């Protein structure tokens, strides 16, 4: 099944590259990852070294500069073989977003090339044990002391928690909605440590644990954006990257569910004929295929709009809603078709179901997406993050970054100071 209206030769070439890697380098390790339930460091790093974390980073910073649709393709193809490795790629993309949109010139120049080459893996850390998804309820603090901030608190459910090199953290610097600020915290800072890894039922190989700050000192230059802009960093990253990324993970798992179930129904003979020739089974397969087509259309359409700078918050919400719900619905159908075999690890269906369940809560459960879509319908939805921040990867941001590089070269030739232009925020 293709989406030729949205993809071009670059996307399909990238798809073939990622699929080959996933089949040859990841699939042989899936059974081990399921059995060991340990963080998969080497495969995670290899994905980063391929440059795929930098797919939305402009080429001037060493990235691929291919945009959100290409990102969706990468995550989808990884998740088709391993939901955990799809989750690794998508989680670090959120870390990329915060630096792209809110980083200073110095922060972009320092970190984006490292993200693009896989030298450093970023994360984003917002959720706390007590407040959960209620961002304004967080209690972790960042107290300014001269030219430093002193950080204290805990974050959990942090994607790539135990393999990340720099964490994008939102902490409280004051009261109310403008009392939150965002920071970059390197994992080797004194006062920073990883906490519990957690015991998750799916996505084995992916670290989704806790990070802890105990009088962790960072320079003021590590702050992202202005003090008090942390809520914007959290919401924009979740809206623009989080929802679409998780939709892509669910889509990849969904593709695997349908492919494996179709193959099983062709090979399994019952009552003297292949299972797929039984009317009730054929109906279920048709329903699964319809769901998959709709889910893929939702994800690709949202990606396309985002790449073209269109206001598409609603489409991003819907992509997450449709893909997570439909993947779980098809997993249940696959279980019905496989019957008892679906419970056996050799048939993968129980793994797909567990992995798809893990995509459900982050960046807002389905009810959160419905709530926001209801606000869209009634005209009460707030800021459109996609209208404000979308479409930078290959066009406007690249042009500004290239002009900035030209200014820098010119200033160096003249022996003067570098004059820079802000790329965003």
NUGUPA-925390 format. One record per atom (N, C-alpha, C, O, CB): x, y, z. Coordinates in pm, whole numbers, plus 50000, padded with zeros to 5 digits. Glycine has a CB too. Layout:
<atoms>
XYZ ...
</atoms>
This chain:
<atoms>
500854988150000 500005000050000 500885012450000 501735014050088 499045000050123 500695021249902 501515033249892 500645045649904 499425045049891 502295033449760 501295056749928 500635069849934 501375078949836 501975088949875 500645075850081 501315075249707 502105082049606 501785096849595 502625104749551 501905075549473 500575100849633 500215114949625 501125123249716 501455134649684 498745117049663 501515117549829 502305124949928 503805122549913 504595131849930 501865121150067 504195110449882 505625107349879 506195109049739 505475108449640 505865093049927 507505111349733 508195112149605 509365102449607 509475094149698 508665126649575 510235103549509 511345094049497 512265094449619 512785084049660 512145096949371 512465106149677 513325107249795 512735099349912 513465092349983 513505122049835 511435100649932 510795093650043 510865078550023 511145071150118 509335098050057 510605073949900 510585059649877 511985053649880 512165042149921 509925056649743 512985061449837 514365056849850 514755055649997 515425046150037 515325066449776 514335065450076 514585065050219 513875053250282 514435046450369 514145078150285 512645050750240 511885039350293 512635026250268 512755017750357 510485038850230 513125024650147 513845012350112 515095010850197 515424999850241 514215012249963 515795021950220 517015021750301 516705017650445 517385009150502 517695035450299 515675023650504 515325020650643 514795006450655 515104999450752 514285030750697 513985002150558 513424988650565 514524978150557 514484968150629 512404986450452 515494980350470 516594970750460 517364969950591 517704959050638 517534974750345 517634981550650 518314981650779 517494974450885 518024966250960 518584996150824 516204977350890 515354971250992 515294956050977 515334948751076 513934977150984 515194951350854 515104936950832 516424929950864 516424919250925 514714934150688 517534935950823 518834929250839 519464931450975 520094922351029 519774934050732 519314943351031 520034946851153 519184946251280 519714944051389 520604960451138 517874948251267 517024948551386 516274935451406 516264930051517 516024960051377 515654930251301 514804918351318 515524906651385 514914899851468 514284913951183 516784903951353 517444892651421 517564894351572 517814884651643 518824890651363 517394906551622 517574909151766 516254910551841 516254911951964 518394921651785 515134910251771 513844912951835 513534902551944 513124906152054 512714913051731 513734889751912 513424879252011 514284880852135 513804879052247 513634865251949 515554884352116 516424886452231 515964898452314 515954897752437 517864888552186 515584909352248 515114921152320 513864917852401 513704922652513 514834932552224 512984909752343 511774905852414 512114897252537 511494898652642 510834898152320 513084888452522 513434879552633 514214886852741 513974884752860 514244867752581 515154895552701 516014902152799 515334914052867 515554916652985 517284906952731 514504921152792 513834933152843 514824943552896 514574950252995 512854929352954 515964944652827 516984954152863 517014965552760 516554963852647 518354947252873 517564976952799 517704988152706 518674984152595 519764979152621 518205000952780 518264986452472 519064982652356 519954994452315 519565002652231 518164978152239 521134995152373 522025006452349 522575006652207 522515016952140 523165006252448 523104995552161 523844995552035 522944998251915 523305006251829 524574982452017 521804991651907 520894994151795 520385008451797 520215014751692 519714984351798 520135013651916 519675027451928 520725037051873 520415046351800 519355030852075 521975034551909 523065043051860 523255041551710 523575051251641 524365039751934 523075029551660 523255027451516 522175034751437 522465040151330 523215012451484 520965035051487 519905042751422 520295057451417 520105064151315 518555040951497 520835062451528 521265076451532 522415079051435 522435089351367 521695080251674 523375069651429 524535071451340 524145071651193 524885076951110 525545060551364 522995065951160 522525066051021 522055079950977 521795082150859 521395055951003 521935089051072 521515102651039 520025104851043 519555115751011 522015106250905 519275094651082 517815095551073 517205104351182 516105109551165 517205081851081 517915106251293 517415115451395 517435129751340 516665138251384 518265114451525 518315132251245 518445145551186 517625147851062 517945156650982 519855148151155 516575140151043 515805141250918 515135154850903 514965159450790 514755130250913 514745161351012 514115174551001 515095185951026 514725197651021 512955175651100 516345182551053 517365192851075 517855198150941 518185190150853 518555187251159 517915211350921 518385216850793 519785211950758 520615209150845 518375232150799 520035211050629 521315205750583 522495214350628 523595209150648 521315204750431 522275227350645 523365236050688 523895232150825 525035235350859 522895250450690 523085225150904 523515220051034 523885205351027 524085198951130 522425222151137 523995199850907 524395185950890 523255176050883 523485163950872 525285182151000 522005180850890 520855171950885 520445168350743 521035173150646 519705178150955 519435159850732 518915155950602 518015166550541 517905167550418 518165142850613 517375174550625 516505185250576 515345180350492 514925187250399 517305194750496 514805168550524 513745162650442 512345164750499 511365162250429 513995148050425 512235169050622 510925172550675 510195161450747 510735150750774 510085177350566 508935164450778 508135155850865 507605143250797 507485132950862 506985163650920 507295143950669 506835131950600 507945121550595 507695109650616 506355135350457 509165126050569 510295116750571 510495110950710 510815099150725 511585123850525 510295119250813 510375114350951 509325103650978 509615093451041 510205125951050 508125106050930 507055096250947 507425082950881 507185072250938 505735101550888 507995083550762 508405071450690 509475063750769 509395051550781 508935075050550 510465070950821 511535064550898 510975057451020 511275045751043 512585074850940 510165064451099 509635058651221 508705046951188 508735036651256 508885069251304 507885048551086 506985037851044 507755025151009 507395014251053 506145042350925 508805026450931 509545014650885 510305008050998 510404995751002 510515018550774 510835015751090 511495009751207 510475002451295 510724991351340 512225020551289 509325008851319 508305003051406 507644990851344 507144982251416 507245013351438 507654989951212 507104978051144 507844965451186 507244954751194 507184979750991 509134966651214 509934955251258 510044954951410 509964944251471 511324955751195 510224966451471 510354967351617 509724980251666 510234991151639 511834966451661 508634979151738 508014990951794 508974998551884 508935010751891 506764987251872 509854991151953 510814997352045 511785006251970 512085017352015 511584986652123 512285001551855 513255009551780 512565021251709 513185031651688 514005000751678 511315019651672 510555030951622 510375041351730 510425053351703 509195026451570 510175036751854 510025045851967 511315053251996 511285065052033 509565038252091 512455046551980 513755053152000 513885065051907 514255076051949 514925043251977 513585062751779 513715073451679 512745084851706 513125096551697 513485067951539 511515081651739 510525092251758 510815100451883 510595112551884 509135086351766 511305094051990 511535101152115 512645111552100 512525122552153 511895091352227 513705107952030 514775117652011 514375128851917 514945139751922 516025110651959 513395126451830 512915137151744 512285148351825 512385160051788 511895131651643 511645144951937 511105155452024 512225163852082 512085175952099 510265149252138 513355157252111 514505164652160 515075173952056 515555184752088 515565155152207 515015169851930 515445178451820 514555190751811 515045201851790 515425170751686 513255188851826 512285199651807 512555211551897 512485222951852 510875194551832 512865208952022 513015220052117 514205228852081 514145241052100 513185214552259 515285222852028 516445230751989 516195237951857 516585249451840 517695221851977 515535231251763 515185237751636 514355250251658 514625260651598 514425228051547 513335249251743 512365259951755 512705270351861 512315281951849 511035254251785 513435266251965 513665275552076 515135277452111 515465285452198 512935270652198 516005270252045 517415271552075 517995284852029 517525290651931 518175260252013 519015289552100 519755301352057 520645297451940 520785285651908 520595307352174 521245307451876 522175304651767 523285295351815 523635285651748 522775317651710 523825298351932 524915290251987 524455275952016 525175266351989 525465296652114 523245274552071 522725261152101 522495253251974 522785241251970 521435262152180 521965259651870 521745252651743 523065247951684 523185236651637 521005261651644 524055256851685 525335253551625 526065242551703 526805234551646 526215266051615 525865242251832 526505232151914 525835218551901 526505208351883 526515236352058 524485218451911 523785205751927 523225199751799 523245187551783 522695207552023 522715207851708 522065201951589 523005193251507 522595182451465 521515212951502 524255197351482 525165188251410 525415175151484 525565164651422 526495195151385 525455175751617 525655163551695 524435154351688 524565142151682 525965167051842 523245160351689 522035152251674 522005146051534 521615134451518 520775160851698 522405153651435 522325149151296 523245137351267 522905128551189 522655160551202 524395137251331 525365126451307 525215114851403 525845104351384 526765131951316 524395116551505 524245106051604 525275106551715 525335097651799 524315092851539 526085117051716 527075118651823 526395120651958 526925116552061 527995130351793 525225126951957 524475129252080 522995126452056 522445129951952 524675143852131 522385120052154 520935117352148 520215126652244 520555127252362 520635102452184 519225134152194 518455142952282 517195136152334 516715126352276 518095155852209 516655141552443 515345137252493 514535149752526 515025160952517 515505127952619 513295147552565 512485158152625 511845152352750 511305141352747 511395163652524 511925159852860 511465154852989 510525165053053 510965175753094 512675151953083 509255161653061 508235170753114 507455164253228 507245170553331 507275175053003 507035151753211 506125145153305 506795142153439 507945137753444 505595132353245 506065144653546 506545141553681 505635131353748 504465130153712 506615154353766 506165123753846 505375113253909 504065118153970 503035111453957 506185106654015 504085129754037 502885134354108 501875140954014 500675138754027 503275144054217 502355148953920 501445156853836 501035149753709 500015153153650 502085169953800 501815139853664 501455132553544 501335141653423 502225149653396 500155125153564 500225140253350 500015148353231 499595162653258 499465170653165 498995141953147 499385166153385 499005179853421 500285188153431 500895189153538 498205180253556 500675194053320 501965200953311 502075212153414 503125213753477 502175206653171 501005219753432 501065230953525 501165226453671 501445234553760 499855239653508 500945213653695 501045208553831 502445204153871 502645199453983 500115197053847 503425205653781 504775200953813 505375209153927 505085220953944 505675201753690 506235202454004 506845208854121 508375209254114 508995215954197 506415201654247 508995202354019 510435203154002 510865217453976 510175224853906 510895193953887 511985221554032 512355235754029 513715238253964 514595229653962 512365241254170 513835250253910 515115255453861 515275269253924 514565278653888 515165256153703 516195270454017 516405282954092 517665289854040 518745283954035 516525280254245 517495302454000 518655309553946 519545314754059 519085320754155 518205321053857 520835312354042 521855317654132 522975323554047 523845316254000 522405306654228 522945336454027 523955342953945 523885338453800 522865340153734 525335340354000 524965332853752 525035328253613 524685313653599 524985307453497 526415330753558 524055308053702 523685293853698 522225291953740 521625300653804 524615285653788 521695280353704 520425275453759 520745262853839 521585254753800 519365272553646 520045261353951 520175249354033 518885241454019 517805246254054 520465252854183 518995229353969 517835221153934 517595210454039 518525203854086 518035214653797 516335208754076 515925198054167 514575192454123 513665200054088 515845203154313 514455179354124 513195173154087 513395159954015 514515155353995 512385182554002 512275154053975 512275141253903 511375142153781 510335148753784 511815129653996 511795135553677 510945133753559 510855118853530 511845111553544 511515141653435 509705114453490 509615100353452 508835098953321 508315108653266 508945092153563 508775086353272 508275083553139 509025092053036 508425097852945 506745086253131 510345092653052 511195100352961 511695091052851 512445081652879 512395106953037 511295093452728 511755085252617 513245086452598 513785097552591 511035089052489 513945075052590 515405074352579 516105079352705 517215084552700 515885082452458 515435077752818 515945082752946 517355078152976 518195086153019 515045078353058 517635065452954 518915059752998 519975059552888 521085055052912 518695045953048 519645064352770 520645065052664 520835079252612 521715081652530 520255055952549 520025088752660 520115102552614 521375109452662 521875106552771 518895110252659 521885118452581 523085126152614 522775140252662 523525146052739 524005126852494 521655145652616 521235158952659 519725159052670 519015155252577 521745170052560 519235163452785 517815162652815 517185176552811 517665185952875 517585156152953 516115177752734 515355190152731 514315189752841 513325182652830 514695192352594 514545197352948 513765196053070 512955208753095 513455219853079 514695193153190 511705206953132 510865218253173 510685217753324 510255207653379 509475217953101 511035228753391 510965229553538 510355242853579 510235252053499 512365227853601 509985243653704 509315255653754 510325265953801 511185263253885 508355252053869 510215278053744 511045289453785 510215300353852 510765310353899 511785295253665 508915298553858 508025308353917 506635302453932 506455290253929 507985321153834 505645311153947 504265306653968 503475307453838 503775315353748 503585315054077 502435299053831 501495299953720 502025294653589 503075288253584 501085313953702 501265297353482 501585291953350 502855297853292 503495291753207 500445294253256 503235309853337 504485315853290 505605314053392 506615321153389 504275330653261 505415304453480 506445301253577 507185288653543 507835282653630 505845300053713 507105284353418 507825272553372 508875276753270 508625285453186 506855262053311 510055270553277 511135273553184 511765260553137 511675250353204 512195282753250 512405261153021 513005249252961 514525250452960 515075261452947 512475247052818 515195238952975 516645238652986 517215226552912 516545216452894 517075238453134 518465227952870 519225216652819 520155211952931 520935219852986 520035220652690 520075199152964 520885193653072 521655181553020 521065171352984 519995189753195 522975182853016 523815171852971 523795160653075 523725163253195 525245176652945 523875148353028 523745136953119 524975135053207 524915127253303 523495124353040 526095141853178 527275140553262 527415152053363 528455153453426 528505139853175 526375160053379 526415170953478 526375165353620 525585156353648 525235180653456 527215170553710 527095166753852 525705170353904 525175181153875 528205173753938 525125161253979 523775163454031 522695157653942 521515157953977 523535178154049 523085152353824 522125145553737 522375130553745 523525126053747 522245150553589 521305122853749 521425108253741 520155102353684 519085108553689 521735102153881 520275090553630 519095083253587 518545075653706 519295070953792 519425073553469 517215074453711 516565067353819 516075053753773 516755046753698 515425075353874 514895050153817 514335037053783 514035036253634 513545045753573 513055034353865 514325024653577 514025022353437 512545019253416 511985021953310 514875011053382 511935013653517 510525009953505 510384995853451 511344990153399 509785019853415 509204990353462 508924976753415 507744977353320 506604974953360 508644967053534 508014980453196 506934982253100 506554968953034 507374959853023 507334992352993 505304968052992 504814955452936 505174953952788 505104942952734 503314954552954 505554964852723 505874964252581 507044973252546 507674979052634 504684967952497 507314974352416 508434982452365 509744978552433 510524987252473 508154997452386 509974965652446 511184961052513 512414964152428 512484960852310 511094945952541 513384970752493 514554975852425 514604990952429 515654996952408 514594971052283 513464997152454 513315011652461 513365015852608 512715009752692 511985016252394 514135026452638 514175031352776 513145042452793 513105052152717 515595036552812 512325040752895 511175049552917 511075052153067 510025050153128 509845043152862 512215056653124 512315056953269 512425070753329 511865080453278 513465049153310 513155071353440 513185083153526 514565089853520 515595083253511 512835079353671 514555103253527 515795110753545 515625119753667 514525124453697 516145119253416 516725122053739 516665128753868 517675140253872 518805138953824 516935118653983 517245151553931 518115163153950 518235166054100 517235168254168 517575175553874 519455166054149 519725168554290 520785179454299 521985176754293 520185155554365 520315191954314 521225203554314 522135203254191 523345205454200 522085203854442 521535200454078 522265199753951 522425213953896 521445220953872 521515190653847 523655218153878 523945231753833 524235232053683 525015224053631 525135237653910 523565241453614 523805243453471 523975258453447 523415266453522 522645237553385 524715262453345 524865276753315 523585282653260 522755275553203 525995278953216 523415295553277 522245302453223 522135300353072 521045300153016 522305317553256 523285298653006 523295296352862 522635283452820 522415281252701 524675296452812 522315274652916 521615262152884 520095263852883 519375254352852 521995251552985 519625275752917 518175277852912 517725278552767 518385284652682 517775290852989 516585272252738 515975272652605 514935283752601 513995283752679 515335258952569 515105293052510 514165304052501 514265313252621 515275313652691 512755298752488 513195320552643 513165329952755 512715322952882 512045312652877 512235341752723 513075328552997 512525323453121 511025325453119 510545336253085 513175330353245 510285315153156 508825315753152 508235310253024 507015310453008 508375329753171 509075305452932 508585300452802 508505285152799 508295279352693 509495305352689 508655278852914 508695264252919 507415257552873 507455247052810 508995259953057 506275263752904 505005257852862 504905257552710 504385247952653 503825265552922 505395267952645 505395268252499 506285257052443 505915250352347 505885281852448 507455255152504 508355244652459 507685231052470 507755222952378 509665244852540 507035228552583 506395215652606 505225213352511 505135202852448 505905214652751 504345223252499 503145221452418 503465220652269 502905212452198 502165232652444 504365229152223 504675229152080 505365216252039 505065210751933 505565241152045 506285211252122 506975198752090 505995187152087 506055178651998 508085195952192 505085186752184 504105176152188 503155176652069 502835166352010 503305176852317 502725188852033 501765190251923 502405187351788 501875179351710 501185204351923 503535193651761 504135192651627 504855179451604 504775173751496 505095204051605 505555174651705 506355162451688 505725150451759 505605139751700 507765164651740 505335152251885 504895140851964 503725133251903 503785121051888 504515145452099 502675140351868 501485133451818 501745126451685 501315115051665 500345143351802 502425133251595 502705127251465 503705115751478 503545105451412 503245137851367 504715117351561 505695106651581 505045094051634 505325082951587 506795111251675 504175095651733 503505083951792 502525077751693 502325065651691 502775087951921 501915086151611 501065080851504 501885072051411 501415061651365 500395092251424 503135076251383 504005068551294 504405055251357 504485045151288 505255076751259 504665055251489 504975042651557 503775033251547 503925021551513 505345045051704 502595038451577 501385030251569 501155025251427 500725013951407 500175038151617 501435033751329 501255029851189 502175018251153 501735008651089 501525041851096 503445019151193 504365008151163 503924995051226 503994984551162 505745011651209 503484995751351 502974983751417 501744978351345 501584966251329 502644986651565 500884987451302 499654983751231 499984976551100 499354966551065 498794996251203 500964981751027 501394975250903 501814960950932 501434951750860 502544983150836 502614959051036 503084945651072 501924936551110 501914924751073 504084946451186 500964941751184 499794933851223 499064928551100 498754916651092 498834942151309 498804937351005 498054933350885 498884923750800 498364913550754 497664945750802 500164926850780 501004917950698 501074903950757 500894894050686 502424923750684 501334903050886 501464889850949 500154882250950 500134870150932 501984891351092 499054889350972 497754882550977 497324877850840 496764866950826 496694891851036 497564885850738 497254881550601 498054869050565 497504859650508 497544892950500 499334869050598 500184857450569 499704845050644 499654834050589 501644860450604 499354846950771 498854835650851 497574830150791 497404817950782 498604840050997 496664838850748 495384834450693 495544827650558 494704819550519 494434846250679 496614830650487 496894823750360 497454809850384 497154800550310 497864831950274 498284808650488 499004796050512 498234786250599 498414774150586 500334798950576 497394791050685 496654782550778 495464776250707 494614783350653 496184790650902 495404763150706 494304755750640 493364750550748 493774744350846 494854743950552 492074753350725 491034748950819 489804745050739 489414752150646 490694760050924 489204733950775 488044728850702 488374726850554 487514728750467 486854738350716 489614722950526 489994719550390 490334731250300 490534729250180 488934711950329 490394743250352 490724754850269 491504765150350 491434765250473 489434761150209 492244774050280 492964784550353 491994792950436 490854795250397 493754793550256 492474797350548 491634804850641 491044817350577 489914821150608 492444808650764 491784823650486 491304836150427 490134834150332 489544843950287 492434842950354 489794821750301 488644819150215 487344817550293 486264816450235 488884806750132 487464817350425 486264816850508 485664830950515 486384840450544 486584811450652 484374832450489 483774845850480 483994854550603 484284866450590 482304844650457 483874848850723 484024857150843 485474862050858 485714873050908 483604849250969 486434853850815 487844857950821 488124868550715 488814878350741 488794845750802 487584866550595 487784876350488 487214889950527 487794900350493 487114871450358 486104890050598 485504902550643 486424909750744 486604921850738 484124899950706 486984901950834 487894908050932 489144913650864 489604924450899 488284897851040 489674906250768 490854911050695 490524923850619 491344933150614 491364900350599 489344924350561 488924936450490 488794948350582 489154959550547 487604933950419 488264945950701 488134956750799 489504961650844 489704973750860 487314952050921 490434952450865 491784956250905 492464964450795 493124974450823 492624943750936 492294960150670 492904967450559 492304981550547 493034991150520 492714959750428 491024982750566 490374995850559 490905005150667 491185016850642 488854994350571 491034999750788 491575007750898 492995012450866 493335024050887 491564999751029 493815003250815 495195006550786 495295017550680 496105026650693 495954994150741 494475016650577 494485026850472 494085040450527 494695050650494 493535022850358 493065040650611 492615053250670 493665058950764 493925070950764 491285051150746 494275050250844 495295054750939 496505060550866 497035070850905 495735043151029 496925053850760 498085058750685 497775072050617 498615080950614 498525048450580 496595073150565 496175085750502 496215097050604 496675108050572 494765084450442 495725094550724 495715104950828 497125109350864 497385121250878 494985099950953 498035099750880 499415103050919 500155110350807 500855120150833 500165090450957 500015105650684 500725111750572 500175125550538 500915134750505 500655102650449 498865126850548 498255139850519 498715150250621 499065161450583 496705138650521 498715146650748 499175156050852 500645159650830 501025171250845 498985149950992 501465149750796 502885152250769 503055161750652 503885170950656 503625139050741 502295159650548 502355167950428 501985182450459 502655191750415 501415162350319 500915184250535 500495197750572 501565204650657 501845216450637 499175197250648 502155197350750 503165203050836 504385207350757 504965217950782 503565192950944 504765199150661 505915202550577 505675214850491 506615221850453 506275190950488 504415217550461 504085228850375 503605241050452 503035250350395 503025224850276 503855240950584 503595252750664 502135255950685 501785267450710 504235264250603 501265246050675 499825248150691 499425246550838 500045238950912 499025238350602 498385253650877 497815251751010 497145238051014 496165235750943 496795263151046 497655229051096 497155215251092 497165208651230 497315196451239 497975206950996 496995216451336 496925210451469 495845199551475 496055188951535 496645221251575 494705202251414 493605192551416 494005179651346 493695168651394 492355198451350 494685180851232 495105168951158 496135160951236 496155148651229 495675172851021 497005167851311 497995160951392 497325153251507 497695141851536 499015171051448 496355159651570 495595152751675 494875140551618 494905129651675 494575162451741 494235142651505 493455131751444 494365120251401 493975108651410 492665136951324 495565123551353 496495113051312 496865104251431 496915091951419 497765119251250 497115110551546 497445102851665 496245094551712 496385082751745 497915112251778 495085100651713 493855093851755 493555081851666 493375070651716 492675103551753 493515084051536 493145073551441 494165062251443 493795050451445 493025079251300 495455065751442 496465055351432 496545046751557 496675034551546 497805061451406 496455052651675 496525044551796 495275035951813 495375024051844 496715053551919 494115041851792 492865034351808 492755023051706 492375011851739 491655043751795 493095026051581 492945016051475 493965004851488 493654993351458 493065022651339 495185008051532 496174997451551 495714987751659 495864975651645 497545003551589 495134993051767 494634984451874 493434976351827 493304964551863 494264992751996 492554982451748 491404975051695 491854963551604 491314952551611 490464984551618 492834966251519 493314955851429 494084945051504 494054933351466 494194961851320 494764948851611 495454938851694 494444929251755 494694917251764 496274945651806 493294934551796 492264925851851 491704916551744 491484904751769 491124934351912 491484921751624 491044913151513 492074902451482 491724890951455 490764921551388 493334906151484 494404896551457 494394885451561 494604873751528 495774903551455 494144889151686 494034879151793 492874869551765 493004857451785 493844885951929 491764874951719 490594866751688 490894856951575 490454845451578 489394875551652 491634861551476 491964853051361 493004842451399 492894830951358 492474861551243 493994846351476 495024836851518 494524827351627 495074816551646 496254844351568 493484831551699 492974823851812 494104821451914 494854830651944 492354810251764 494224809251966 495214806752071 496634809452025 497504812852105 495094792552119 496874807851894 498224810451842 498634825151863 499814828251871 498284806951693 497654833851871 497964847951890 498614850852024 499244861352042 496724856051878 498474841552118 499084843252250 500524838352253 501234840552350 498274835952355 500944831752147 502274825952142 503254835952084 502964842251982 502264812952058 504404837652146 505374847752105 505844845751961 506194855451894 506564847652198 505874833351913 506374830651778 505534837551671 506014839651560 506404815851753 504294840851701 503404847051602 503354862251613 502724868851530 502004841451618 504014867851712 504224882351724 502994890651759 503134902251797 504784887451597 501804885151748 500594893251764 500504898951905 500134910651922 499364884851734 500824890952005 500754896052143 501774907252164 501514916552241 501014884652244 502924906552096 503904917552104 503354930052040 503474940952097 505234913552037 502754928851924 502184940551858 501124947151945 501064959451954 501584936751722 500304938952009 499244944452093 499824951752214 499364962652249 498304933252139 500844945952277 501484952552390 502164965552348 502064975752415 502504943252456 502874964952235 503584976852188 502614988052152 502864999652184 504454973452068 501524984652084 500554994752044 499905001352165 499575013252162 499474988651956 499724993752272 499154999352395 500055010052454 499565019652513 498904988252498 501355008552439 502295018252494 502285031552417 502755041652469 503695012552492 501765031552298 501695043952219 500465052152258 500375063952225 501655040652068 499545045852328 498265052252360 498385064452453 497815074852421 497355042152422 499095063652567 499065075052661 499905087252622 499415098452641 499525070452794 501135085952568 501975097852549 501365108052454 500615104552362 503325093752497 501695120752477 501195131952396 499665132852398 499055138552307 501685130652252 499065127252501 497615127952517 496915115252475 497095110552363 497075139452438 496105109752564 495305097952531 494275101552424 494165113152383 494585092352657 493545091652379 492535094152276 491475104052324 490985112152245 491865081052234 491125103452450 490135112952501 490665127252497 489905136652473 489745109252644 491965128952521 492555142352511 492475147352367 492145158952342 494025142252560 492775138552272 492695142552131 491245146252095 491015156052024 493205131252039 490295138352144 488885141352116 488475154652179 487745162552119 487965130052168 488955157152301 488645169752369 489145181452286 488415191152265 489275169952509 490395180752240 490965191652160 490245192952026 490025204151979 492465189252137 489885181951965 489155182451839 487775188651860 487255195551773 489035168451777 487185185951977 485925192452009 486095207552020 485205215051980 485365186952139 487225211952074 487505226352080 487695232151940 487275243451912 488755228952166 488345224451854 488475228751713 487105230651652 486835240751587 489305218451631 486225220851673 484885221351614 484075233351666 483315239351590 484135208451644 484245236651792 483445247351852 484125260951844 483565271051886 483145244151997 485355261251788 486055273951772 486685279251898 486975291151907 485125283951720 486895270551998 487475275052126 488925270552144 489505272752250 486635269952243 489495264252043 490885259652052 491815271752049 491535281651982 491235249751937 492915270852123 493835282252135 494825283352021 494465282251904 494575281352263 496085285652057 497145288251958 497355276251866 497395264751910 498455291652028 497475279151736 497795268851637 499315267951625 499935276051556 497135271951498 499905258151694 501365256851690 501875253951551 502965258351513 501815245951785 501095246651474 501535243251338 501605255451250 502475256251163 500605232951277 500715264951270 500745277251191 501945285851227 502485293151144 499445285251210 502355284951353 503445293351400 504825287651372 505765295051345 503295295651547 504945274151380 506285268251378 506515257851269 507635252751260 506545262051509 505535254451187 505705243551091 506435248250966 506615260150942 504365237651053 506845238450888 507455240750758 508865245950756 509255251850655 506635249950687 509675244250863 511005250250858 512085241450797 513115246350752 511415254050994 511835228350796 512975219350779 513735221250648 514955220350647 512495205250787 513035223950540 513725224350412 513675237850344 514355240050244 513155214150322 512855247150398 512645259650327 513145271650407 514335274950402 511185261450294 512245278150481 512585290850545 513785289850639 514665298450637 511385296050622 513805279350721 514895278450818 516225276250749 517245281950788 514625267350918 516225267850647 517455265350575 517975278050510 519165280950513 517255254550470 517055285750452 517465298250388 518065307950489 519105314050462 516265304750319 517435309250604 517965318150707 519295313150762 520215320850786 516945319650821 519375299950782 520605294450835 521765296150738 522885299050778 520415279650869 521475294350608 522515296250509 522965310750504 524155313650492 522025291750371 522005319950514 522355334150515 523185337350639 524125345250633 521075342950510 522825331250752 523575333350874 525015328450859 525945335050903 522895326250992 525175316850795 526515311450773 527325320750682 528525322450703 526435297450712 526675326650581 527355335950492 527825348250569 528935353150548 526445340150377 526955353350657 527325364750739 528515361650828 529415369950846 526135369150825 528525349550882 529625345650969 530935345050890 531965349950936 529325331951034 530885339050771 532085338150688 532595352150651 533795354850654 531805330050561 531635360850617 532015374450580 532655381650698 533645388750682 530795382250529 532075379950816 532615386450936 534005381250969 534875388851010 531675384451055 534215368150951 535525362450979 536575367850883 537725370150921 535465347250970 536175369650757 537115375150658 537525389450695 538655393650673 536495374750518 536555396750750 536815410650785 537405412150925 537835423050964 535545418650775 537415401250998 537955401851133 537045408451232 537505412751338 539245408751132 535765409351200 534815416051289 533925406151362 534135394051354 533955425651210 532935411451434 532005402851509 530975397051415 530635402851312 531315410651623 530475385451453 529445378651374 528085384551409 527725385651526 529455363351400 527325388351305 525965393051323 525045381551284 525125376251173 525675406051238 524165377651376 523295366151348 521855370451346 521475380751401 523505355251451 521035361951281 519585364251275 518905352651344 519335341251328 519075365751128 517845355151421 517145344251487 516395335751384 515835340851287 516165349851591 516415322651408 515695313651317 514275311351362 513415307851280 516415300451307 514005313251490 512645311251540 512605315751685 513625319051745 512195296351527 511395315751738 511205318551882 511645332351917 511555336252033 511965308551966 
</atoms>
